[in-house]
């Protein structure tokens, strides 16, 4: 019985399940988040386990109305960490998130720590003609050569941020947060 229960739990964790609004795709720590996004459909949720994900290429929802959902601890603080790999005061690593395909409020990022991202503009996140929804996200220790260490918004981008925190982000020219 214990083996059957374990097998069921593993199957439930690693395979997509149907939810009211779409499928839920589970991603283990350092799983390929972008591949899961690429294979997701409108209305799907990408559920990230707690832990640090080392991001080596910028995550891009590609215009899809999906939810990238992290986990929280008992106090409601995000425990799913997207790390761009930039060391403190460094000039390496990658931008963590980008929305550049007309994403709207139906593209959702929730319960995430976005940290150590690096780019010319928007080290943590860059929005170009896109207005996603971000809830309970923490942007920390991201940097940009020009502006928007934590987040940069261009070309009529107007993301909705609820309960988001920006700390220790920097931009060499303007706008650390």
C-alpha positions, 0 to 999 in steps of 0.5 A, spaced: 500 500 500 505 504 501 508 503 494 502 504 491 501 511 495 508 513 493 507 512 486 500 515 486 503 522 489 509 522 484 504 521 478 500 527 481 506 531 482 509 530 475 504 530 471 499 535 468 492 535 471 485 538 469 483 544 473 477 548 472 481 553 467 486 549 464 491 544 466 496 544 471 503 543 470 508 541 475 515 543 475 520 540 480 526 545 482 531 546 476 526 543 471 525 546 465 520 552 466 521 554 459 519 548 456 513 547 460 511 554 458 512 552 451 507 546 451 502 550 455 495 552 453 491 558 454 488 558 461 494 553 464 497 554 470 505 552 471 506 550 478 513 551 481 515 547 487 519 551 493 526 552 492 531 555 487 531 555 479 537 557 476 535 561 470 540 561 464 535 563 459 530 569 460 523 566 461 518 568 456 510 566 456 510 568 448 503 572 449 500 566 452 495 567 458 498 562 463 499 563 470 506 561 473 505 560 480 510 559 486 509 556 493 509 560 499 511 558 506 506 559 512 507 566 513 505 567 505 512 569 503 514 566 496 519 560 496 519 559 489 526 563 487 527 564 480 535 566 480 538 570 474 545 568 476 548 575 477 553 576 483 552 582 487 555 588 483 556 583 477 555 584 470 553 577 468 547 573 468 541 573 465 534 577 465 529 573 469 522 574 465 520 578 459 513 579 456 514 582 449 508 579 445 502 583 448 501 579 454 495 582 458 492 581 465 491 574 464 498 572 464 499 572 471 506 571 475 504 569 483 508 568 489 515 568 486 522 571 488 525 574 482 533 575 484 540 576 481 537 578 474 541 582 469 540 586 463 541 593 459 534 594 461 529 590 466 534 585 469 529 582 473 523 583 468 522 587 462 515 588 459 514 591 452 507 593 449 505 588 455 501 588 461 501 582 465 499 581 472 504 580 478 501 578 485 506 577 491 512 577 488 519 580 490 524 583 486 531 583 489 538 584 487 537 585 480 541 590 476 541 593 469 546 597 465 541 603 463 535 602 467 530 598 471 534 593 475 528 590 478 523 591 472 523 596 466 516 597 462 516 600 455 511 602 449 505 603 453 506 597 458 502 597 464 503 591 469 498 590 475 502 589 481 499 587 488 503 586 494 510 586 490 516 588 493 522 591 490 529 591 494 536 592 493 535 593 485 540 597 481 540 601 475 547 604 472 543 610 469 536 610 472 531 607 476 533 601 480 526 599 482 
